[in-house]
Amino acid sequence: MTHALSDPIQRYHALRIQTHTISSDALAHLRATSPDITKEQLMFLVWLSHQEPRCIKKGCTQENCTHSRGILIPYSIYTSFTDSASRTKSLIAFLDLCKETLMPTLKYTPHSYVDGLCTVITHTGIQKIIDTLLYDALHADTDERVFIHTMRKASDRNKRSLASEIETLLLSAKYANVEQKAMADYLNTRRYALYEMKKRYKETLKLSISLDDATSKEHHMLLLMDIRDMQKPFYPPLRNSKSPRLYGTAPQFLTAKVRKLLYPHWIDLDLRSAQLAIIAYRFGATQIKTFLAKHGSFWREAVNYLGLASDTVTYELAKPFIKKFVYSLVYGMTPLTAWYRLKKGIASLPRNADATLLTHPLIREVITVVETAKRDIITKKGIEGAYGFIPFDAGDTPESILACCVQSYELACIYGVYADALKREKNDNVVYDIVLHAHDGVSIAMRKGASLDSILPTLQKSVQCHALKHGIVIELEAKIE
């Protein structure tokens, strides 16, 4: 079925869907409760169980926005779990049949998301069946699993074979630019064994279940289900997107705490205050530039300005909310909305004062620079990014184009790590592997006998050199716990 699809992205989605598994217990339960379920419907249900509702507003770059949400079903996904005979039917017809025979409360609507590529959004009505599949992830009486696509045993050997096929396909795929292609090819060809979880998977799953936030709990359960079925992450090209970012599969979206339990030996490397540094040097924010040159990081300054307790625990709890606040401003969120969300996030933390971060001189400069950049985008019909001009077209927003611009410099700076890794491979001097891409950072795994101290100065120099090519001064730092 996969090879009949000529579009590489459709072929990629088809292969990814073929990695989905189900336990023999859950399969027996579904067949007992829905005896007429077809293989196509079963594949569809399992695919749905791996999805999270997302914002459906085109061009939205805000996290936790208030726009309508749904599960988007691109046509490429539909063709991935249907055979050539069924593919002649429309996706609506397929969903009509599912609603009639399997899910009477299913709700969906035609929707053109990006150039008609996404035709339908499913809403509610599938939760009961999805709950069965989530229960399967947690409470299956047996570890025996089968691939939905073939009903064959989901052995490690078969998973490796699928991973190899996906790797080969992505090597022939086209990416947005030369550096993004080099990064994707490097990541997609990492050894399968680098992502071995051993017995840590079940421990990590238990941690995700214990999370207080229900949304975060479900988010991590879905990601861990995906990792269980295919432990190696992949980074496919984006279709019809101006974003230069590399978006990978599940491991990229785990929080640092959960990811560290799953892969305790990985070392995280980040661009220090990435968005602030890019804003400072790309748009001439002089106060930010001066502050970063003297202090390196803004986060401790922000904690003190907010009157939060100065202990390490409070700092580590507050830092993610402050970073999200700054990133939201850079990507165009209204200042009051960004501040409201930050204030809500730190509400439970001890504070000595009731200051608002919106009055901090650096934050005021961020807001001013962002507003000026947005006006320029409208006037000039686009903006120059690290890899060329990014046009402002019909359907775009100034915020989305500005985000693409900042993200292009983010990619160009972190490419310095990949440049070193690729050079080491060429010279047969590999002492580490980049195992995860995280936009303004990476995770690496050291080879046996190698130490971080022996390579960190070289990596930092490489990042600095590549950033300076674009007029950016930025530092790479290691997060050692």
N, C-alpha and C positions, 0 to 999 in steps of 0.2 A: 504493500500500500504506500509506503513512504516514497519509494523511487518513482511512483507515478506522478508525484507532485513536482512541477518544474521550478517553482519559486523556492529559492533556498530558505527563506524565512518560514514558509509553510512546511518545508521538509524539517527544519529545526523544531518547530512546534510539534510536528508529528512524532519525532524521535523523543522529545521531552515527555509527551503524553505516554509513550510506550514504556517509560520508566516507572509509571505509577503502579503500585501494588495494592493488594488487599489480603487480609488474613483469610485462611480457609474458614474460620469461625464466622467472620462478618459476611463472607460470600454465601455461606449456607443460610445465614439469617435473612439476607436480602432476597435470596431465591425462595425462601419459605414465605416471606411476607409479600413478595411481589413475583409470583411464579412466571409471569409473562415478560419479565424484564429482558430486554435484548442486550447484546454485548455493547452496541453503540450507546444505549442509554446508560449502561453501567459505567462505561468509560467517561461519559458526560458527567455523571454524578460524582465520580471520583475526582475528575478535573475540577468540578465546582467546589468540592470539599477542600481543595488546595488553594482556593482563591479568597481574597479579602475584598470587601466593597471599597471602591476608590472614588475619588472626585471625578465627575464626568464633565466638568467645565473645561473647555479647550483653553490651553494656555495658562492654566492655574499652576503656580509654582509654590503655593503656600502649604505648609504642613498644618494638619488639623483645621482645615478650612471648614466653612459652614455650608458649602455648596451641596447640591444633591449628590448622592453616592449610589453606586450600583456595581454589579459585576459585569464587566465589559466582555463581550464574546466576539472577537474579530472573526471574520470569515475564515482566516487561516486556521483558527482553532477548530471551527466546525468541520472543515475539510480534513482535519487531522484525526478525528475519531469517527469518520464515516467512510464507507467504501465508495468506489467509483459509481456504483449503481444508485446508491442513496444520495450521492452528492448532487444529483440532478434536481433534487427537491430543495426548496428554499429553507434557510435556517428557521424561519417562522413556521413553516410546515412541520419541521422536526420538533420544535418546541410545542406546537399545537398537539402533536401526537403524544409527547411526554405528559402534557397537562391532562389529556384525555385518559391515558392508560396508567399513569404512574404518579403524577403530582397534581392533583386537582386544584390546589391553591397556588400553583405557580403563577407569578406575575412577570410580565416582560413587555417591552415596548420597542418599536423600531427607533433607531437612533443613529444619526450620522455623526460620528465622533471625529475622525480624521480622514477627510477625503472619502468617506463612505466605507472605510476599511472595517470599522466596527459597526455592525448593523443592529445589535440588540443589547439591551441592558436587562439583566434579570434582577428582580427585587426579592420579595419575600415568598414564602410558600414552599421552601425546600428544606426548612430547618430540621424537620423531624428525621429525614433521611440523612442529612448532613451530620446530625447528632449521632446517628448510628455509626457513621464512618469515623467521627472523632472518638467515639467510645472504643471503636476498634483499635485506634492508635494507642489507647491507654490500657485497655483491659483484655486484650486478646488472650485466650487461654493457651495459645500455642504461638511460637515464633515462626511457624511455617507460613510463608506468603507466596502468592503467585502474581505474575504480571497480568493485569487486566486484558491487555491486548492479545496475548497468546494463551493465557491460562497455564503457562509453563511455570515451573518453580523459579522463584526470584533468587537464584543463587548468586554468589559473589562473582563467579565466572561470567554469568550472563549479564550482570550489571557492568562489569568491566568491558564486555563486548559492546554494549550500548554506548558506554562512555567513549570508546575508541571511534565508533561511528559518528558520534556528535562532534568529536574533535576534528575528524577528517573533513566533515562538512563545513565547519566554521573556518578552517584554514583556507577554504576557497571563497569565503564570504568577503564582500566589500564593506569597508568601514569609512568613517567620515573623513579621516586624514591619515597621513603616513604614520604619525606617532601613535594615534589611537589603534591603528592596525597592528603595529609592532607590539603594543601592550597587550592587546586582545590575543594575538597569536602566542605570546609568551604565557599568559595565564591559562589559555585553553589547552596548552600542551604540557601542563604540569603532570607529574606522575600521580596516578590514581591513589597510590599507597600513602601519599602525603596527607590525605584526608581521612585516614583510618581513625575511627572513634573508639574502638575496642568496647569496653563496658561503660564508657562515659555517657553514652547516648541516653540510657535509662535514667541515670542520675540527673542529667540535664533536663530531661522531660519532667521529672519530679519537681525540679526547681521552677520550671515554667508554670506548672500547675499551682505552685504556692504563691505566685505573684499576686499582689493585692489588687492591682488594676485589671478589671475583667477584660478590657480591650487588649491590653498588653499580653494577658494570659492566652487569649485566643490567637493573637498574632504569632506568638512564639510556638504554640502548638502546631499551627499550620506550617510554619517554617521548618519545624523539626520533623513533621511528617514528610515534607519534601526532601529533607536531608537524608532521612531514613531510606527513601527510595533511590536517591542518587546522591552519594556523599560528595562527589566532586562538583565544584561550582563551574559554571560556564558563563561566558560573556558574549552574547549574540549582538549583532549590529542593531541599532534602532532604525525603524522605518519611518520615513516622513517626519523626522524630528530634527530640530536645529540644535538641540542640546549635544555638546561634545562629550558628555559623560559616558562612562562605561558602566552599564547596569548589569549586574550578575544575578545569579540565582540565590537561593535561600541564605547561605552563610553570610552574605553581604549585609543582610537586614537584621541580623541578631544584634541585640544590645551587647555592649562590651562585657557585661557581667555574665550573661548567658554564654557568649562565645568563648570566654576564658575558661569556663568549666568544661566545655566541649573540646577545646584545643588549648590546654594549659601551657604548652610549650611554644606557642606562637608569640612573637614579639611585635607590638604595634609601633609603627613609626608615623608621625603626623607632621604636617606643615603647621608651624606655630602661628596661631591667630590668622589663619589663611585668608578669610574674607576681608578682614580689616587691612591686612598687608596689601592685598590686591587693590582694594578701594584706594588706599593711600597712594600707591605708586602709579596706578593706571589713571586715576582721576585727580591726582594732585592734592590730596587731603593732607595739608602740611602738619596740622596738629597731631594727626594719627601717626604720620611718618616719624615725627620727632619723638613721640611717646614710645613707639615700638623700638626705635633705635636705642632708646635709653633703658627700657624695661623689658622688652621682648614679648611680654604677654599682657593682655588687658584684663584677664579673668580675676586675678587677685584684687586689682584696683576696683573692679566692679563690685566685688563682694564687700569690700571696705566701704565704698560709697553708699551702698544700700543699707549699711548699718548692721550687716549680718555678723554673727559671732565669728571670730577669727580662727576657730579650731579647724583642724584638717577635715573632720567628718562633715561639718557644715559646708566647708568649701567644696568638697567633692559632691555633695548633694545639690548645691546651688549651681555649680558650674555648667551642667548640661542645659539648664533652663536659661542661663545667661547667654550661652553660645547660641541657642535656638532663637533667642530674642534678637541678637545681633544679625544672625543669618537671615531672619525674617525681614528685618529692616533693609538689608542689602538687596534682598530679592523683591522688595516693593510692598510689603505689608504696611498698612497704615500704622503710624507710631502708637496711637492709642490702643489699637487691637493687639499689637505686639506686647505693649506694656501690660495690658490686662492679663494676657496669658502668662507672662513672666511672674506677675504679682500672685496669680493663682497658684503657679508652680512652687513658689517659695513660701506660701502662706503658713505652712506648718513649721518653718525654720525660725529659730530665735533671732530677733532683730532689736537693735538698740535705738534705731531711728526709723522714721517712715519716709525716707527719701525716695524719689522716683528717678530711675536711671535716664529718663528722657531729658533731664536737666544737665546731665554730665556733658562737658564740652566736647568730648570725642563723639558721643552719640549725637549731639546736635550737628556736628560736622558730617557724620554719616548721613543723617536725614537730608541735609542741604545738598550734599554731593549726589545722592541718589535722585533727588527731585530734579536737579540740573541735568543729570544723565538721561533721565526719562524724557525730559523736554527735548534734548538734543536728538534722541532716537526718533521722536516724532518729526522733528524738523528735517533731519538728514535722511529719513527713511531707513534707518538702521544704525549700526555701530560697528567699529572695527574691533575684532576679537584677536586672540592669539594666533588664529589660523586663517585670518582673512575677514572680509566684511560680512556681517550678519544682517541680512535684509529684514526690514520691518514690513511685513506683508499683511494683506487683509486677513482678519481672523487672529492676528497676533496681538499681544498687549505689550506696552512698553516694559512692564515688569518682567514678562517672559523673555524678552530679547536681552534685557539687562542681565538676567540670571544666566542666560547662555553665554554672554560675554564674560562674566566673572568666572563661570565654570570652565571656559576655554583656557584662561590663565591658570586656574587651579590644575587642570590636566597638564599644561605645559610645564608647570613647576614640578609636579610629582613625577613627571617623566624622567627626571634626573635619576631616580632610583632604578627605573627600568633600564636606562642607558648603561648604568654600571653592571646590572645583572646580565644584560645581553653581551656586553664586552667580556665579562668573565666566562660566559658560555663559549664565545668565539675563541677565547684563549685557553680553554680547558682548565679554568681556575675557579670553578664553582664552589663556594663555601656556604651559600644560603639560597633559598628559594623564596620568591614572592608568592605567597599562597592565597592572598586575598587583597582585592582592590577596594578601597573605601573612599574614593573621590579625592579628599584632601589628605589621604594617608594610605598606608598599606600594612599588611601583616606579613612577617617573614618567619621562616623556619630555618634555623641554623643546621648545617650539615654536621655530622659527627666530628668532634674534635675542634670545631671552629667556635670563635667567641664573637659577641657583638662588638666588644671593644676594639677588635682588630679591623673591623670594617666600617664602623659608624663615622669616623672622620672622613673617609673616602666618599661615603654616601652623602654626607652633608655638603661636601665640596661639590659633588656632581649636581645636587639640587640647586645650590647657589649659582653655579655656572649656567645652568639651563634657565633659571629664573631671570638672571641678569640679561640674557638674550632678549627678554621682553621688557626690560626696564624694571623688574620687580626685585626687591630685596626681601628675602624670606629665609627662615631657618627650618631645618628638619630636626625634630626631637624624638627621642625614644621614650615610650611610656613604660617604665620599669616599676613593677609592683613588688 
